């Protein structure tokens, strides 16, 4: 009988907060930072989420960290 490997996934969530109101230049810089970080992690920038909350523009994303566990 073949026993499948278990895959454990740990997720790292990152958020960057920019106080509002902010200039378009500041927003562009925030987007550039997030895009660069996701690119280094081999992820698409479309995985990031932008939302306004508590007077901040928040850019957030998750990066899974997977490891194989053999039984």
DSSP file (Angstrom, degrees, kcal/mol; ACC not computed):
  #  RESIDUE AA STRUCTURE BP1 BP2  ACC     N-H-->O    O-->H-N    N-H-->O    O-->H-N    TCO  KAPPA ALPHA  PHI   PSI    X-CA   Y-CA   Z-CA
    1    1 A X              0   0    0      0, 0.0     2,-0.5     0, 0.0     0, 0.0   0.000 360.0 360.0 360.0 132.8    0.0    0.0    0.0
    2    2 A X        -     0   0    0      0, 0.0     2,-0.6     0, 0.0     0, 0.0  -0.781 360.0-154.0 -91.3 126.9    1.3    3.4   -0.9
    3    3 A X        -     0   0    0     -2,-0.5    68,-0.2     1,-0.0     0, 0.0  -0.896  19.9-127.6-100.7 122.0    1.0    6.1    1.8
    4    4 A X        -     0   0    0     -2,-0.6     2,-0.2     1,-0.1    67,-0.1  -0.298  25.1-106.5 -68.4 152.8    0.8    9.6    0.3
    5    5 A X        -     0   0    0     65,-0.1     2,-0.4     1,-0.0    65,-0.2  -0.512  29.8-126.7 -74.9 144.7    3.2   12.3    1.6
    6    6 A X  E     -A   69   0A   0     63,-1.4    63,-2.1    -2,-0.2     2,-0.6  -0.780  17.4-151.0 -91.8 137.5    1.7   14.9    3.8
    7    7 A X  E     -A   68   0A   0     -2,-0.4     2,-0.5    61,-0.2    61,-0.2  -0.943   6.7-162.5-112.0 117.4    2.3   18.5    2.8
    8    8 A X  E     -A   67   0A   0     59,-1.7    59,-1.7    -2,-0.6     2,-0.5  -0.869   7.0-162.4 -99.8 127.8    2.4   21.0    5.6
    9    9 A X  E     -A   66   0A   0     -2,-0.5     2,-0.4    57,-0.2    57,-0.2  -0.946   6.5-169.3-116.8 124.3    2.0   24.6    4.5
   10   10 A X  E     -A   65   0A   0     55,-2.8    55,-4.3    -2,-0.5     2,-0.5  -0.914  14.4-148.7-107.5 137.4    3.0   27.6    6.6
   11   11 A X  E     -A   64   0A   0     -2,-0.4     2,-0.6    53,-0.3    53,-0.2  -0.904   6.9-157.4-114.3 132.9    1.9   31.0    5.5
   12   12 A X  E     -A   63   0A   0     51,-2.3    51,-2.5    -2,-0.5     2,-0.5  -0.940  12.6-159.7-104.4 123.0    3.6   34.3    6.0
   13   13 A X  E     -A   62   0A   0     -2,-0.6     2,-0.4    49,-0.2    49,-0.2  -0.900   7.6-169.5-105.8 129.0    1.3   37.3    5.8
   14   14 A X  E     -A   61   0A   0     47,-2.8    47,-2.0    -2,-0.5     2,-0.4  -0.943   3.5-173.9-118.5 138.4    2.9   40.7    5.1
   15   15 A X  E     -A   60   0A   0     -2,-0.4     2,-0.4    45,-0.2    45,-0.2  -0.996   9.1-166.4-131.8 139.3    1.2   44.1    5.3
   16   16 A X  E     -A   59   0A   0     43,-2.7    43,-2.7    -2,-0.4     2,-0.5  -0.993  13.3-158.2-119.5 129.8    2.4   47.5    4.4
   17   17 A X  E     -A   58   0A   0     -2,-0.4     2,-0.5    41,-0.2    41,-0.2  -0.937   7.6-169.7-115.8 130.2    0.4   50.5    5.7
   18   18 A X  E     -A   57   0A   0     39,-2.5    39,-3.1    -2,-0.5     4,-0.1  -0.973  28.3-121.3-116.3 119.6    0.5   53.9    4.1
   19   19 A X  E     -A   56   0A   0     -2,-0.5     2,-0.3    37,-0.2    37,-0.3  -0.336  42.6 -97.3 -61.9 137.9   -1.3   56.7    6.1
   20   20 A X  S    S+     0   0    0     35,-3.0     2,-0.1     2,-0.1    -1,-0.1  -0.790 100.6  51.2-101.1 147.6   -4.1   58.5    4.2
   21   21 A X  S    S+     0   0    0     -2,-0.3     2,-0.3     1,-0.0    -2,-0.1   0.531  80.5 165.8 -73.3 151.9   -4.3   60.9    2.6
   22   22 A X        -     0   0    0     -2,-0.1     2,-0.1    -4,-0.1    -2,-0.1  -0.954  36.4-109.2-134.0 152.0   -1.3   60.0    0.5
   23   23 A X     >  -     0   0    0     -2,-0.3     4,-2.1     1,-0.1     5,-0.2  -0.380  30.7-113.8 -75.6 160.1    0.1   61.4   -2.8
   24   24 A X  H  > S+     0   0    0      1,-0.2     4,-2.6     2,-0.2     5,-0.2   0.829 119.2  58.4 -62.5 -31.2    0.0   59.3   -5.9
   25   25 A X  H  > S+     0   0    0      2,-0.2     4,-2.1     1,-0.2    -1,-0.2   0.912 106.1  47.7 -64.0 -42.5    3.8   59.1   -5.8
   26   26 A X  H  > S+     0   0    0      2,-0.2     4,-2.2     1,-0.2    -2,-0.2   0.895 112.1  49.4 -64.9 -40.1    3.6   57.5   -2.3
   27   27 A X  H  X S+     0   0    0     -4,-2.1     4,-2.5     2,-0.2    -2,-0.2   0.917 110.3  50.7 -64.7 -43.2    0.9   55.0   -3.5
   28   28 A X  H  X S+     0   0    0     -4,-2.6     4,-2.2     1,-0.2    -1,-0.2   0.888 109.7  51.0 -61.4 -38.9    3.1   54.2   -6.6
   29   29 A X  H  X S+     0   0    0     -4,-2.1     4,-2.3     2,-0.2    -1,-0.2   0.904 109.2  50.7 -65.9 -41.4    6.1   53.6   -4.2
   30   30 A X  H  X S+     0   0    0     -4,-2.2     4,-2.2     2,-0.2    -2,-0.2   0.930 111.4  47.7 -60.2 -46.6    4.0   51.3   -2.0
   31   31 A X  H  X S+     0   0    0     -4,-2.5     4,-2.7     1,-0.2    -2,-0.2   0.888 110.7  52.2 -63.0 -39.4    2.9   49.3   -5.1
   32   32 A X  H  X S+     0   0    0     -4,-2.2     4,-2.5     2,-0.2    -1,-0.2   0.903 108.7  50.3 -63.9 -41.7    6.5   49.1   -6.3
   33   33 A X  H  X S+     0   0    0     -4,-2.3     4,-2.4     2,-0.2    -2,-0.2   0.941 113.5  44.9 -60.8 -48.0    7.7   47.7   -2.9
   34   34 A X  H  X S+     0   0    0     -4,-2.2     4,-2.5     1,-0.2     5,-0.2   0.919 113.0  50.7 -64.3 -44.1    5.0   45.1   -2.9
   35   35 A X  H  X S+     0   0    0     -4,-2.7     4,-2.4     1,-0.2    -1,-0.2   0.913 111.6  48.3 -60.2 -43.6    5.6   44.1   -6.5
   36   36 A X  H  X S+     0   0    0     -4,-2.5     4,-2.3     2,-0.2    -1,-0.2   0.912 111.8  48.9 -64.3 -43.1    9.3   43.8   -5.9
   37   37 A X  H  X S+     0   0    0     -4,-2.4     4,-1.2     1,-0.2    -2,-0.2   0.911 114.0  45.7 -64.8 -41.5    8.8   41.6   -2.7
   38   38 A X  H  <>S+     0   0    0     -4,-2.5     5,-3.1     2,-0.2    -1,-0.2   0.878 110.6  54.1 -68.5 -36.6    6.4   39.3   -4.5
   39   39 A X  H ><5S+     0   0    0     -4,-2.4     3,-1.7    -5,-0.2    -2,-0.2   0.915 106.3  51.6 -62.5 -42.8    8.7   39.1   -7.5
   40   40 A X  H 3<5S+     0   0    0     -4,-2.3    -1,-0.2     1,-0.3    -2,-0.2   0.802 109.5  50.9 -63.3 -28.1   11.6   38.0   -5.3
   41   41 A X  T 3<5S-     0   0    0     -4,-1.2    -1,-0.3    -5,-0.2    -2,-0.2   0.325 118.6-113.7 -90.1   8.1    9.3   35.3   -3.8
   42   42 A X  T < 5S+     0   0    0     -3,-1.7     2,-0.3     1,-0.2    -3,-0.2   0.853  75.4 129.6  62.1  37.1    8.4   34.1   -7.4
   43   43 A X      < -     0   0    0     -5,-3.1     2,-0.3    -8,-0.1    -1,-0.2  -0.826  61.9-105.4-119.6 158.9    4.8   35.3   -6.9
   44   44 A X    >   -     0   0    0     -2,-0.3     3,-1.8     1,-0.1     4,-0.2  -0.595  18.8-131.3 -84.0 143.3    2.5   37.4   -9.0
   45   45 A X  G >  S+     0   0    0      1,-0.3     3,-1.6    -2,-0.3    -1,-0.1   0.722 103.7  74.0 -64.0 -20.4    1.8   41.0   -8.0
   46   46 A X  G 3  S+     0   0    0      1,-0.3    -1,-0.3   -11,-0.0   -11,-0.0   0.609  81.6  71.2 -69.8  -9.6   -1.9   40.2   -8.6
   47   47 A X  G <  S+     0   0    0     -3,-1.8    15,-0.3     2,-0.1    -1,-0.3   0.604  81.0  94.6 -80.3 -11.2   -1.8   38.1   -5.4
   48   48 A X    <   -     0   0    0     -3,-1.6     2,-0.4    -4,-0.2    13,-0.2  -0.471  65.2-147.5 -80.3 153.3   -1.6   41.4   -3.4
   49   49 A X  E     -B   60   0A   0     11,-2.8    11,-2.5    -2,-0.1     2,-0.5  -0.979   5.4-159.9-121.9 133.3   -4.7   43.0   -1.9
   50   50 A X  E     +B   59   0A   0     -2,-0.4     2,-0.3     9,-0.2     9,-0.2  -0.948  22.9 157.8-110.8 132.3   -5.1   46.8   -1.5
   51   51 A X  E     -B   58   0A   0      7,-2.1     7,-3.7    -2,-0.5     2,-0.5  -0.992  37.7-126.1-150.0 154.5   -7.7   48.1    0.9
   52   52 A X  E     +B   57   0A   0     -2,-0.3     2,-0.3     5,-0.2     5,-0.2  -0.903  40.7 155.5-102.3 127.6   -8.4   51.2    2.9
   53   53 A X  E >   -B   56   0A   0      3,-2.4     3,-1.8    -2,-0.5    -2,-0.1  -0.971  60.0  -5.0-153.7 135.8   -8.9   50.7    6.7
   54   54 A X  T 3  S-     0   0    0     -2,-0.3     3,-0.1     1,-0.3    -1,-0.0   0.834 128.7 -51.1  52.3  39.6   -8.5   52.9    9.8
   55   55 A X  T 3  S+     0   0    0      1,-0.2   -35,-3.0   -36,-0.1     2,-0.3   0.625 118.7 102.7  77.1  13.3   -7.1   55.8    7.8
   56   56 A X  E <   -AB  19  53A   0     -3,-1.8    -3,-2.4   -37,-0.3     2,-0.6  -0.921  69.2-132.0-125.4 152.0   -4.5   53.7    6.0
   57   57 A X  E     -AB  18  52A   0    -39,-3.1   -39,-2.5    -2,-0.3     2,-0.5  -0.937  35.3-160.1 -95.9 118.2   -4.0   52.2    2.6
   58   58 A X  E     -AB  17  51A   0     -7,-3.7    -7,-2.1    -2,-0.6     2,-0.5  -0.892  15.1-167.9-111.8 125.7   -3.0   48.7    3.3
   59   59 A X  E     +AB  16  50A   0    -43,-2.7   -43,-2.7    -2,-0.5     2,-0.3  -0.950  21.8 170.9-106.6 124.4   -1.2   46.4    0.9
   60   60 A X  E     +AB  15  49A   0    -11,-2.5   -11,-2.8    -2,-0.5     2,-0.3  -0.947  11.0 164.7-136.5 156.2   -1.1   42.8    2.0
   61   61 A X  E     -A   14   0A   0    -47,-2.0   -47,-2.8    -2,-0.3     2,-0.4  -0.978  24.4-131.3-161.0 161.9   -0.2   39.4    0.6
   62   62 A X  E     -A   13   0A   0     -2,-0.3     2,-0.5   -15,-0.3   -49,-0.2  -0.951  10.1-163.7-122.3 142.0    0.5   35.9    1.8
   63   63 A X  E     -A   12   0A   0    -51,-2.5   -51,-2.3    -2,-0.4     2,-0.2  -0.972  18.3-138.4-124.3 115.6    3.4   33.7    0.8
   64   64 A X  E     -A   11   0A   0     -2,-0.5     2,-0.6   -53,-0.2   -53,-0.3  -0.484   8.0-157.7 -73.3 142.4    3.1   29.9    1.5
   65   65 A X  E     -A   10   0A   0    -55,-4.3   -55,-2.8    -2,-0.2     2,-0.3  -0.953  19.4-168.7-118.0 107.2    6.2   28.1    2.9
   66   66 A X  E     -A    9   0A   0     -2,-0.6     2,-0.3   -57,-0.2   -57,-0.2  -0.703  12.0-179.9-103.0 148.7    5.8   24.4    2.1
   67   67 A X  E     -A    8   0A   0    -59,-1.7   -59,-1.7    -2,-0.3     2,-0.4  -0.995  25.6-125.2-142.6 145.0    7.7   21.5    3.3
   68   68 A X  E     -A    7   0A   0     -2,-0.3     2,-0.5   -61,-0.2   -61,-0.2  -0.754  20.1-163.0 -91.0 132.4    7.4   17.8    2.6
   69   69 A X  E     -A    6   0A   0    -63,-2.1   -63,-1.4    -2,-0.4     2,-0.4  -0.968   6.7-155.8-116.8 119.5    7.0   15.5    5.5
   70   70 A X              0   0    0     -2,-0.5   -65,-0.1   -65,-0.2   -66,-0.1  -0.762 360.0 360.0 -96.6 139.8    7.6   11.8    4.9
   71   71 A X              0   0    0     -2,-0.4    -1,-0.1   -68,-0.2   -67,-0.0   0.392 360.0 360.0-102.4 360.0    6.1    9.1    7.0
